[in-house]
Amino acid sequence: MSLLIKTIRSPRRVALAISVAVYSVLWLGGVSQHLFGGTARKEHDWIASLFLLLAGLIVLLGVNAVQELFTLLGVAALGFAVEVIGIRSGLPFGSYSYTAVLQPQIFGVPVVMAFAWMVLVAGIKQTLQGFGLTRWLEVLLAALWMTAIDLVIDPLAANLLGYWRWGSPGNYYGIPAGNFVGWFLSSLLVFAVLTVKRKPNDWNRSISLSIVMFFSLIAFAHKLFVIGIIGFALSSMQVLFWTMGLERRNRQLSG
């Protein structure tokens, strides 16, 4: 009862609880739609924007320090800037443009893409920082991880879900190879400037994992088995690394 009273008295906890509940419903509904009903109907496009918005909101509501909050917002802003540069110059990803599915948009880029960057970057940062790696080794591995995640997300987001379109399709499910080079280079930049270590945040861990699992399950639903297997492998590695990092931290505290 006391825990319930504390939760009710905390506006942030109430907002977090509501956001998690709605996000969970959208996650289950989205996966079920693809598993049992094919692709979502066009009139439901707004749900995709709400889904990504809630993912970002949950991560922000779960922060443990003001400095961490500003760091996350900085990552979101940097990721958004990379997207704006990308659609206007073709660098670093190649020629692409967003459709009208994700709204609202600024400079031709959906606002929720900033939250997508933030959620994935924060999740990878937390996964790797518990191993005591050298700074640049962690940056390199994080950039490779982001690129691997894009192997899962991009074919579905660009083709099946229609979030954006490529000017010159490539050989990997229509995705040009230069896109993955661009993802690696831009991720290197983002992780290189992300110097603040994030405190353990179970909500962030769950949301970042759920995003990869969401696209992995959709891939299997549409018989895109290579994409699904990559996604499940990344999700399994993330859970394993979290467990290993937690055990390492516990040993350090007990020692």
PyMOL commands that set and color helices and strands:
alter all, ss='L'
color gray80, all
select helices_A, chain A and resi 2-9+11-36+42-44+46-61+66-89+112-129+135-160+177-193+202-221+225-254
alter helices_A, ss='H'
color red, helices_A
select strands_A, chain A and resi 96-98+105-106+109-110+164-166
alter strands_A, ss='S'
color yellow, strands_A
deselect
rebuild
show_as cartoon
